Each structure stands twice: as C-alpha cells, then as structure tokens.
Amino acid sequence: MTQQYPQQPQPYGAPGQAPVPPKKRKAGKIAGLGCLGVIAIAVIAGVAGGSSDSDDKGGKDKAAVAEGQAKTGESKKPAAGSGDAGKSDSGKKSDAKKDDAKKKVVVFKVWGTAPAGALGPLDITYGSDSDTRQGSFKNGKFEATLPLDDKAMYYNVMAQLQGSGDINCSVTVDGETKKGHAAGGYNICDAQLSSGLLGGWN
C-alpha cells in the first residue's frame, strides 16, 4: 500500500500553477478622461470655427453694408451742374432778369449846333417822371445815362434853342430809341419813351 503524502503548496510561479491574472487597469478613469478630452477638443474647435465663420460673415456683412452705403451715397450725390444749391430754372431766370435790370441803363443824347443866345446856352433837361436833371451842351453834343427803373412811367430828354441853331435829340430804353429835332428860334427838341401797359417801351 502506497502511502500518500499531502500535497504541499507549490511556491508562486512554480510550474503547473495557473498564472495570476494581471492587475486590472482603471479603465473608467482613462475612458472618462478620454471622453472629456474629446468633448473639450470638439468645443474648442467649434468655438474657433464659429468665430472664424462669424468673422467671415461679419466681414461679408460689413462689406455688403459698405457697398450699400456707397450705392446710396452715389445716388444722393447732386447731379453735375447743380452747383447753385438746387435752384430751379425759374429761379435762375428771375435772378437773370434782376441782374439784367440792374445792368440796363437809359441813354440820353443831344447833338448839333446851338449857339448861346441872350438867355444863355442851350437849355437841356432829361430824366423820368420822378427824376428830372439838367444837362450841359459842350463841343456840339451832350450824353448822359441813368439806371433803368422798371417803375418809371416814361423817360425823356428836352433841349431848347436860344435864338438859333439846329439840334437833334434821342432817348434809348431797353433797345428802343425815340428821336426829336428842332431848328431856329427858341424851338424845343423833345424825345420821349413811355412804359407800355403790356411791357416794353414806345
């Protein structure tokens, strides 16, 4: 009869013993950190991408606004030749008429031979219904001008001989001229233009 001896435990790592499983890694922590890292990277990338997109969009929006302002600014620019602060044609015409009226003058003339007589030299008067003046005859002629007054009813010139002579006279208003003549004795040369009811002088 064979005697059996109780088996003694074999030392660790001895042959015939099942290998000890390796220590478990803390997979949860690593996996958790991995997920958080992925989320963090995704968030950062999203923010960066969003900001670049928004910058691009903002730049495009700003460019569009600037382009729109440029177009509206061009449309609001005054047209060429409107340097008179937007004056209408009628306004310009009325201003032109006023300027023409300011520049227009009435011309009075007397010429010829008129020797001085017992009462003195040739007697000349000229002007309008509201303004009469004296003129002097020198070297066979007399000429004077007055500014045209649209309110005047008439303009005239008169020259009276002093015993002898032969003279002519004329008055010119706005392109219209009236003439007169006198000869011998104390005759009077008279020329007059009157304002017409419908405008003009006759």
Stockholm file with secondary structure:
# STOCKHOLM 1.0

chainA/1-202         MTQQYPQQPQPYGAPGQAPVPPKKRKAGKIAGLGCLGVIAIAVIAGVAGGSSDSDDKGGKDKAAVAEGQAKTGESKKPAAGSGDAGKSDSGKKSDAKKDDAKKKVVVFKVWGTAPAGALGPLDITYGSDSDTRQGSFKNGKFEATLPLDDKAMYYNVMAQLQGSGDINCSVTVDGETKKGHAAGGYNICDAQLSSGLLGGWN
#=GR chainA/1-202 SS CCCCCCCCCCCTTCTTSCCCCCCCCCHHHHHHHHHHHHHHHHHHHHHHHHHHHHHHHHHHHHHHHHHHHHHHHHHHSCCTTCTTTTCCHHHHHHHHHHHHHHHCEEEEEEEEECCCBTTBSCEEEEEETTEEEEECCBTTEEEEEEECCTTCSEEEEEEECSEEEEEEEEEEETTEEEEEEEEEETCEEEEEEEBCTTSSBC
#=GC SS_cons         CCCCCCCCCCCTTCTTSCCCCCCCCCHHHHHHHHHHHHHHHHHHHHHHHHHHHHHHHHHHHHHHHHHHHHHHHHHHSCCTTCTTTTCCHHHHHHHHHHHHHHHCEEEEEEEEECCCBTTBSCEEEEEETTEEEEECCBTTEEEEEEECCTTCSEEEEEEECSEEEEEEEEEEETTEEEEEEEEEETCEEEEEEEBCTTSSBC
//
